[in-house]
Amino acid sequence: MAGSLAPTWGDTSLITGASIVAGVVGRPVAHSLSPILHNAWLEAAGVDGVYVAFSPDALGFERFVRGMRGGAIRGVNVTLPFKEAALGLADQVSDAARRAQAANLLIFDTDGQVYADNTDGVGLLGAFAAQAPQYDVTAGPSVVLGAGGAARGAVSALLAAGSPRVWIVNRTLEKAEAIAADLGRNVSALPLNHAVGAFRDTRAIINATSAGLSGQGSLDIPLELTPEDTVVMDMVYKPLETPFLKQARDLGRATVDGLEMLIRQAEPSFEAFYGQPPPKGVDVRGLALKALNP
Ligand code: ATR
């Protein structure tokens, strides 16, 4: 645009007949930040590729995956509510996806095979490494709040990374107990109103409930009773500073946010789609923050 120094999206993007196509599948998906991250990396790396969003209805996800078999596109990230279904539709499943019982990444091979993986665990631990590098997952117990798909993924990732014990704390105790029974004897369950029972020696406390999302209720957790060096993490990133993270910061606890996890899970996904790691030095966090707070 004449007179404007700021490049606008699309100025230098490179889309040709040979473009590698990947994307994200979810419902709703219009507010997904993944297209912003991946397309910024594609543009900076000069890769001939594109990343778009797809939103089949609840019954249409299976048809979508069937239609992509054979490599019509390279692959997709999968988000709510399709992560569990994605696992069931794949021909090959990585250990991480099997442990999480969910897939956030599907790759469509040209021979018709569908490969499922889960990079959320890499994202979770990568976010801790970036924002609270003092956290050592092997040094003591961690606490996960919630017992849905996100919580199960977090617990399985912490165990795989060498956590000696994980406490699952959930409003509905039975759901926490079911995950604990499935994931082995280093996992214990407690109801939310007895969360304090899990605080002794804890190294990290991770919110994997939907509480704290804009418009949802917030959590009532006595964080002041956790050890002072407990790192507090929230998977929710809308708002970026949830009431839970604000409570932690007010107590002087180190914190890790959900946006960092989103960025870190996108990195191995990018490499799976486009055959190279994302380029360094792109301020994707800044771009995502701008999209979150236009
Ligand atoms: P996801 O698949 O994203 O993990 P989910 O399966 O709907 O989502 O799970 C949401 C989790 O958030 C559940 O553990 C839920 O607690 P219950 O099992 O008791 O329903 C938890 N949750 C949601 N809102 C909450 C709130 N206001 N306080 C405490 N826990 C809450």
Boltz pocket constraint, residues with backbone or C-beta under 6 A from the ligand:
constraints:
  - pocket:
      binder: B
      contacts: [[A, 80], [A, 145], [A, 146], [A, 147], [A, 148], [A, 149], [A, 150], [A, 151], [A, 170], [A, 171], [A, 172], [A, 175], [A, 192], [A, 208], [A, 209], [A, 210], [A, 211], [A, 216], [A, 217], [A, 218], [A, 219]]
      max_distance: 6.0
